[in-house]
């Protein structure tokens, strides 16, 4: 939401604090918006929230309930997918890995949650640090899924409908691991041995 507020404040001329009063991480639906010239920050945030309610109403609640997931958890998981899966075809598979890990109590170990915890990177001028270090993975934060089991306490991004539907439509798999190659494509594995082989094949060349 801080990233969005900075963009809107620059373009529309209201204080960032106005938008942040009403903004909710995870519920600022990514879309194309038309704002009145005199829109306030609070009004802009409400427009985002109203659009989220409209778009998320398409989610199949019966399928969601069958997975034991409510809307709050859906948005958190979808926010992870939004950051982790660059390609549309990989979103349901990413959801499958996350759901499989949650089911067996395995830590999620998701880089994007650490990036979120670290916050704005002055040198990179980005909200998402590109290359994480081992020290970064030890950051003391409830959002650090390398240190804490289960889901982070809140969304780490604002997911679109495709990321939310990926959770509902996640296939049944035995996948517990994935890596992203240089093109952004995910390579999945069911065992640590297969995962290490993927690392050797796609990352260590």
N, C-alpha and C positions, 0 to 999 in steps of 0.2 A: 504493500500500500504506500510505502514511502516513495518508491520509484514512480508510482502513478501520480502521487500528489505533487511531486516535483515537476513532472511533465505538465500537469494541468495548471499548476500555479504559474508556470512560465508562459503557457499559451493563453490562459484565460484571465490572469491577473489577480486572482484572489490568494490570500495567505494559505500556505500549506496546512496550517493548524486547523483551519475551518473544515477542510476536507477530512483530515484525520480524526476530527471529533466524531464523525459519523461512519467513517470507513471501517469495514471489517475484513481482515485478511481472509482470503478464500472466497469471499462473496462479492468481489468487485468483478463482475462478469466481463471477460475479454470480448470486445465487440467494437463495431464502428458506432460512434455516438455523435449526435448533433446537439450542441448546447446553445441556449440563448446567450447573447453577448454579455448580459448582466447577471448571469448565473452566479450564485454564491457557492462556496466550497461545500457547504452542507447540502445544498440542493443537488449539486453534481454527484455527491456520494449517494444520495437517495435515488437518483436516476440509475446508478450502477446496481444498487441493491434491488430495485424494482425489476430490473432486467434479469437479474439472477433468479428471482422468484418466478418470473415468466418462463425462462428457458429451462430451469430445473424441474418445472412441473411436468416435463416430458419424460422424466425418469420413471421407469416401471417400479413402483413401490412394492409390488408383490414379489418381483424377482430380488429386489434389494432385501426385503425382510427374510426371504428364504436363505440368504447368505448370513443372516444375523447382523446386518449392518444398518445403522440409522443414517439419516442425512448428514449429521455432524461428522461421523466417521467417513462417510462417502467423500465429503469435501476434502478431508485431510488426506485420504489415500489418493484421491484424484490430483491433489496438489503435488504429491510426490511424483506421480506419473507425468504430470505436465512438465516437470523439470527434468525427469530422467529419460523419457522416451522422445527422441527427436522425430522418429518416423511413425506415421499413423498405424502401420501394420504391427508395430512393436508395443503399442499401448496396452492391448488386452493381455499380452504375454507378460509385460511388466506387472500388470495388476495380478496376474496369476502367481508370480514369484512372491509379491508382497503378501498376498492372502495365504499362500502356503507357509511362509515364514511365521506369520502371525498365528496360524493354526497350531504350529508345533512349539511356539514360544521362542523362536530363534530371532536374535537381534536383526534389525533390518539393514544396518550398515550402509546407509544411503548417503552418498557424498553431498547431495543437495541440501540435506538437513543441516550438515555442518556449515555449508556455504551460507545458509540462512542465519545460523547462529553467529557467524563471524561478522555479518553485516557489510556495510559499504567499505570497499577497498580503495583508499585514496590514490595509491600509485596506479592501479589499473583503471580507476574511474569507473568502477563497476560494482553492482550489488552482489555479484556472484564471483568469488575468487576462483581463478582458473585452475591453478595447480595446487592442490592441497598437500600439506606436509603431514608427517606422522604427528608432529606437535599439534597441528590443527585438529586432528582426529581425537585429541584428548581434551578439547575445550569443555569446560564445565558448564553445560547448558542442558536443560530438559529437552531441547530440540536435537541434541546430538544422539543419533540412533546407533552410533558406534559404542556409546557408553550406556545407553538406556534401552532396555527391551520395550517392545510394543511401539505404538504410534507416538509421534510427537504430540504435545498437548494441544496444538492448533495447526491450521494449514500453514504451509511455507510459501504458497504462491496462490494465484487466482486461476483455478482451472476452467477450461472451456467445457462445453457439453461432451465433446468426444472423449475427453479424459474421464469424465464422470460415467459415461456409458461404457467405457472400457472396464470399469470395476464391475458393473452389473453383468456385462457379457464376457467376463474373464473365463477362458477355457479351463477345464480340469486338466492339470498337468502335474508332473513330478518335479518341475523346475524349482530350484532353490537359489540359483546363481545366475548372474548375467554380467557381461562386460560390454562396453560400447567401443567399437573400433573407430578408426580415424574418420570414417565417413558418417559416423553416428548410428550405424546399424548395430543392433544388439545381438549377442551370441549367448545362448542360454545353456544351462547345464543342470543336471539333477544331482551330481556328486561333486565333491571338492576336487577329485582327480580330473573329471571332465572340465571343470572350471579352470584348473591350472593349465590344462592342455590348451584351452581357448586363449588364456593369457599368453602362453608361449607362441601360439599361432598368429594371434591378431594384434598383440601389443608389444611383444619383445622382438620384433623384426627390425 
